[in-house]
Amino acid sequence: MRKLIIFTVLLMLLSTSAHAFLYEIKLLTPQEIGELSDEELVSVYMEAKIEQTTSAEFHEGAGFSSAQEYYKRKDLLRFIIYLHQEMLERGIQADPIDVWLR
């Protein structure tokens, strides 16, 4: 019984420390995205795509899942869409980041 309690506590500590580093990218509003220069826009888009891929790999490998993590992932996807829309409006062609990250 004692081993089970220690294992449970250890698992909880590991999962909360892993959760602490998820989504370290600042999610901007559509207005803030519109104020970025072209170079900043491309850079932020690239970082968001990297964050998205890293997050997906983490979730697939670790198997941690909660409602809070779900909503953070949803916010990240929404942020990437805002960035991509702004890039389309400015006529900026995105690099094939998804291909590079495979």
N, C-alpha and C positions, 0 to 999 in steps of 0.2 A: 504494500500500500504506500509506503514511504517513497519508494522508487517512482511510483506513478505520480505522486504529488510533485516530486522534484522534476520529473520529465515535463509535466504540464506547465510548471512555472518557467522552466527553461524555454519551452516552446513559445510561451507568451512573450518572454523577453526578446527572443530572436525575431518574432513577428513584428513587435512594436519598433525595434531598431531598424528593421528592414523597411518598415512603413515610413520612417522618418525621412528617408532620402528620396522618396518617390516624387516626381514632378517638381524639380528644382527650377523650372523655367517660370518666369513671370508671365502670366496670361494677360495680354493687353486687351483693351476694349476696341471695338471697331473704330472709334474716333482716334485712339492712340495709334492704331495701325495706320490709319490714313495720314498721320503726321510724320511717319517714318520716311527717311530718304530711300531711294531705290536700293542702295547698297545695304542699308540697315534692314529693309524689308526682306531681301534675299537671305541675309544672314540669320535673321530671326526665324524665317521659314525653315531654313536648313536645321537650325537647332531644335525646332519643334518636331520636325520629322525624325531627327535622331532620338529625341526624348520618346516619341511615340514607339519607335522600333525597340528601344531599350526596355520600355515598359511592357510591351507585348512579350518580349523574351523573358523578362522577369516573372511575369504572371504565368506563363506557360511552364517555366522551370520550377518555380517555387510553389505554385499552387495556392498562394494566399489570395483570398478574395473576401471582400466585404462591400457593403453598400457605399461606404465612404470612398473606397478605391474605385468603385464603379463610377461614381459621380465625378471623381477627379479625371478618370480616363475620358469620360464623356465631355468634360470641359476642355481637355486637351484637343480632342478631335474637333470640337467647335472652333477653337482657336486656330487650328490649322486651316479650317475652311475659310475663316475670316482673312487670314493671311493670303490664301490662294485667290480669293475674290479680289482683294486689293491688287495683287500682282496682275491679274487678268485685266482689271480696269486701267492699269498703267501700261499694259502691253509688255510686261516682263515675262519672259519664258523661264519657267522653273527648270533647274537642272534635274536630271533623272535620279533624284536622291533615293527613291524606293529601290531602283535597280542597284545602286551603289551599296545599299545597306543589306542586300541579300547575301 
